[in-house]
Amino acid sequence: MAQLALVYGMRLFPADELDAVQEATVKLKNGRNTSVTMHLIEGGKEDIERVLRQSIEAFFEMYPEL
């Protein structure tokens, strides 16, 4: 299996200060650009941790060959 790279970012903001969340751009070595969809999870610390864990599990379920 090829070596993989998981691209992600996290930062906490007060929920009432957010206006928009946009895609992030990733530049590949072949010169092409691609995008990474950014996700927003709102709630308290426990809510965010729970939803983030579920999201990570669901992400890897999409790739059963890993």
C-alpha positions in Angstrom: 0.0 0.0 0.0 1.2 3.5 -0.8 2.2 5.9 2.0 -0.7 8.2 2.7 -1.0 11.8 4.0 -4.1 13.0 6.0 -4.6 16.7 5.6 -6.6 18.5 8.3 -6.8 21.7 10.3 -8.4 22.6 13.6 -9.0 25.9 15.3 -11.5 27.0 17.9 -13.5 30.2 17.5 -16.5 31.6 19.4 -19.4 30.3 17.4 -21.1 33.7 17.1 -18.0 35.2 15.5 -18.0 32.9 12.4 -19.3 34.3 9.1 -18.2 31.6 6.6 -16.0 28.5 6.2 -14.5 28.0 2.8 -12.5 25.1 1.2 -8.8 24.9 1.7 -6.5 24.6 -1.4 -3.9 21.9 -1.6 -1.1 22.1 -4.2 0.1 18.7 -5.4 3.7 18.0 -6.6 2.4 17.5 -10.2 1.4 21.2 -10.2 -2.3 20.6 -9.9 -4.4 22.1 -7.2 -7.2 20.3 -5.3 -9.4 21.3 -2.4 -10.2 20.0 1.0 -13.7 20.6 2.3 -13.6 22.3 5.7 -16.1 21.1 8.3 -17.7 23.0 11.1 -18.7 21.4 14.4 -20.4 23.6 17.0 -21.2 22.9 20.7 -19.4 22.5 23.9 -16.0 20.6 24.3 -17.7 17.2 24.9 -20.0 17.7 21.9 -17.2 18.7 19.6 -15.0 15.8 20.7 -17.9 13.3 20.3 -18.8 14.5 16.8 -15.2 14.7 15.7 -14.6 11.1 16.8 -17.7 10.0 14.9 -16.6 11.9 11.8 -13.1 10.3 11.8 -14.5 6.8 12.2 -17.0 7.5 9.3 -14.2 8.8 7.1 -12.1 5.7 7.4 -15.2 3.5 6.9 -15.4 5.0 3.4 -12.0 3.4 2.7 -12.3 -0.2 3.9 -9.2 -1.2 1.9 -7.0 0.7 4.4 
